[in-house]
């Protein structure tokens, strides 16, 4: 019975790792990746970290493109995608599944 509770706690921690990306970008995933020993939670943290770093790159590119005005639209799209993707990943994590972010660059493998 304790095994199930531990797995449930890991699923909650994995889900929280993804949700933290909405509020504090890559910091939450990085802290979880460094501190937690569980392999499954680390996979989720690595996945979230890859996405958040990718998001930062997309935001920088969008900010550069604001010179030609398209960047403003891209900033909004990146922000919306970040929220949607983090919520989807958190829901999947709470079910014990790893969801790969579609536009994430694989920095950590």
C-alpha positions as YAML, in Angstrom:
chain: A
units: angstrom
residues:
- id: 1
  name: UNK
  ca: [0.00, 0.00, 0.00]
- id: 2
  name: UNK
  ca: [2.85, 2.42, 0.76]
- id: 3
  name: UNK
  ca: [4.22, 1.87, -2.75]
- id: 4
  name: UNK
  ca: [1.03, 3.24, -4.32]
- id: 5
  name: UNK
  ca: [1.11, 6.30, -2.06]
- id: 6
  name: UNK
  ca: [4.72, 6.97, -3.04]
- id: 7
  name: UNK
  ca: [3.85, 6.64, -6.72]
- id: 8
  name: UNK
  ca: [0.89, 8.97, -6.23]
- id: 9
  name: UNK
  ca: [3.17, 11.53, -4.54]
- id: 10
  name: UNK
  ca: [5.61, 11.23, -7.44]
- id: 11
  name: UNK
  ca: [2.80, 11.86, -9.93]
- id: 12
  name: UNK
  ca: [1.76, 14.96, -7.99]
- id: 13
  name: UNK
  ca: [5.34, 16.24, -7.88]
- id: 14
  name: UNK
  ca: [5.75, 15.59, -11.61]
- id: 15
  name: UNK
  ca: [2.53, 17.49, -12.34]
- id: 16
  name: UNK
  ca: [3.60, 20.40, -10.14]
- id: 17
  name: UNK
  ca: [6.92, 20.52, -11.99]
- id: 18
  name: UNK
  ca: [5.10, 21.20, -15.24]
- id: 19
  name: UNK
  ca: [2.72, 23.76, -13.71]
- id: 20
  name: UNK
  ca: [5.63, 25.70, -12.18]
- id: 21
  name: UNK
  ca: [6.78, 26.46, -15.72]
- id: 22
  name: UNK
  ca: [3.78, 28.73, -16.20]
- id: 23
  name: UNK
  ca: [4.73, 30.85, -13.20]
- id: 24
  name: UNK
  ca: [8.52, 30.69, -12.75]
- id: 25
  name: UNK
  ca: [9.80, 29.45, -16.11]
- id: 26
  name: UNK
  ca: [12.69, 27.00, -15.92]
- id: 27
  name: UNK
  ca: [13.56, 27.56, -12.22]
- id: 28
  name: UNK
  ca: [11.00, 25.10, -10.82]
- id: 29
  name: UNK
  ca: [11.95, 22.30, -13.21]
- id: 30
  name: UNK
  ca: [15.64, 22.91, -12.56]
- id: 31
  name: UNK
  ca: [15.22, 22.72, -8.79]
- id: 32
  name: UNK
  ca: [13.16, 19.52, -9.06]
- id: 33
  name: UNK
  ca: [15.72, 18.02, -11.48]
- id: 34
  name: UNK
  ca: [18.59, 18.75, -9.08]
- id: 35
  name: UNK
  ca: [16.88, 17.85, -5.79]
- id: 36
  name: UNK
  ca: [14.68, 14.82, -6.54]
- id: 37
  name: UNK
  ca: [16.15, 11.31, -6.79]
- id: 38
  name: UNK
  ca: [13.17, 9.50, -8.35]
- id: 39
  name: UNK
  ca: [13.87, 8.58, -11.99]
- id: 40
  name: UNK
  ca: [10.31, 9.18, -13.21]
- id: 41
  name: UNK
  ca: [10.08, 12.62, -11.63]
- id: 42
  name: UNK
  ca: [13.51, 13.47, -13.08]
- id: 43
  name: UNK
  ca: [12.22, 12.53, -16.56]
- id: 44
  name: UNK
  ca: [9.34, 14.95, -16.13]
- id: 45
  name: UNK
  ca: [11.63, 17.68, -14.79]
- id: 46
  name: UNK
  ca: [14.03, 17.19, -17.71]
- id: 47
  name: UNK
  ca: [11.13, 17.32, -20.15]
- id: 48
  name: UNK
  ca: [9.75, 20.51, -18.55]
- id: 49
  name: UNK
  ca: [13.23, 22.03, -18.44]
- id: 50
  name: UNK
  ca: [13.76, 21.40, -22.16]
- id: 51
  name: UNK
  ca: [10.44, 23.06, -22.91]
- id: 52
  name: UNK
  ca: [11.08, 26.09, -20.71]
- id: 53
  name: UNK
  ca: [14.53, 26.68, -22.21]
- id: 54
  name: UNK
  ca: [12.99, 26.34, -25.67]
- id: 55
  name: UNK
  ca: [10.33, 28.86, -24.67]
- id: 56
  name: UNK
  ca: [12.99, 31.35, -23.59]
- id: 57
  name: UNK
  ca: [14.66, 31.00, -26.99]
- id: 58
  name: UNK
  ca: [11.31, 31.48, -28.76]
- id: 59
  name: UNK
  ca: [10.62, 34.60, -26.69]
- id: 60
  name: UNK
  ca: [14.04, 36.07, -27.51]
- id: 61
  name: UNK
  ca: [13.49, 35.44, -31.23]
- id: 62
  name: UNK
  ca: [10.00, 36.97, -30.97]
- id: 63
  name: UNK
  ca: [11.39, 40.04, -29.21]
- id: 64
  name: UNK
  ca: [13.91, 40.53, -32.00]
- id: 65
  name: UNK
  ca: [11.10, 40.17, -34.55]
- id: 66
  name: UNK
  ca: [9.08, 42.93, -32.87]
- id: 67
  name: UNK
  ca: [11.13, 45.24, -35.06]
- id: 68
  name: UNK
  ca: [9.02, 44.02, -37.99]
- id: 69
  name: UNK
  ca: [5.86, 43.81, -35.84]
- id: 70
  name: UNK
  ca: [5.32, 40.04, -36.28]
- id: 71
  name: UNK
  ca: [7.14, 39.52, -32.98]
- id: 72
  name: UNK
  ca: [4.22, 40.90, -30.98]
- id: 73
  name: UNK
  ca: [1.95, 38.20, -32.37]
- id: 74
  name: UNK
  ca: [4.59, 35.53, -31.79]
- id: 75
  name: UNK
  ca: [5.05, 36.62, -28.16]
- id: 76
  name: UNK
  ca: [1.34, 36.12, -27.54]
- id: 77
  name: UNK
  ca: [1.37, 32.74, -29.30]
- id: 78
  name: UNK
  ca: [4.41, 31.53, -27.31]
- id: 79
  name: UNK
  ca: [2.75, 32.61, -24.06]
- id: 80
  name: UNK
  ca: [-0.49, 30.83, -24.90]
- id: 81
  name: UNK
  ca: [1.34, 27.67, -26.02]
- id: 82
  name: UNK
  ca: [3.36, 27.66, -22.80]
- id: 83
  name: UNK
  ca: [0.22, 27.67, -20.67]
- id: 84
  name: UNK
  ca: [-1.60, 25.07, -22.78]
- id: 85
  name: UNK
  ca: [1.39, 22.72, -23.08]
- id: 86
  name: UNK
  ca: [2.21, 22.95, -19.36]
- id: 87
  name: UNK
  ca: [-1.38, 22.12, -18.43]
- id: 88
  name: UNK
  ca: [-1.50, 19.15, -20.83]
- id: 89
  name: UNK
  ca: [1.84, 17.86, -19.51]
- id: 90
  name: UNK
  ca: [0.66, 18.26, -15.89]
- id: 91
  name: UNK
  ca: [-2.55, 16.34, -16.56]
- id: 92
  name: UNK
  ca: [-0.62, 13.53, -18.24]
- id: 93
  name: UNK
  ca: [1.92, 13.52, -15.39]
- id: 94
  name: UNK
  ca: [-0.83, 13.19, -12.80]
- id: 95
  name: UNK
  ca: [-1.93, 10.06, -14.70]
- id: 96
  name: UNK
  ca: [1.64, 8.73, -14.56]
- id: 97
  name: UNK
  ca: [2.40, 9.37, -18.25]
- id: 98
  name: UNK
  ca: [5.24, 11.34, -19.78]
- id: 99
  name: UNK
  ca: [4.07, 13.78, -22.46]
- id: 100
  name: UNK
  ca: [6.65, 15.19, -24.85]
- id: 101
  name: UNK
  ca: [6.21, 18.89, -25.59]
- id: 102
  name: UNK
  ca: [5.75, 19.21, -29.37]
- id: 103
  name: UNK
  ca: [8.07, 22.19, -29.98]
- id: 104
  name: UNK
  ca: [10.68, 21.48, -27.30]
- id: 105
  name: UNK
  ca: [14.33, 21.36, -28.28]
- id: 106
  name: UNK
  ca: [16.08, 18.39, -26.60]
- id: 107
  name: UNK
  ca: [18.87, 20.07, -24.66]
- id: 108
  name: UNK
  ca: [18.90, 17.42, -21.92]
- id: 109
  name: UNK
  ca: [18.58, 13.84, -23.06]
...
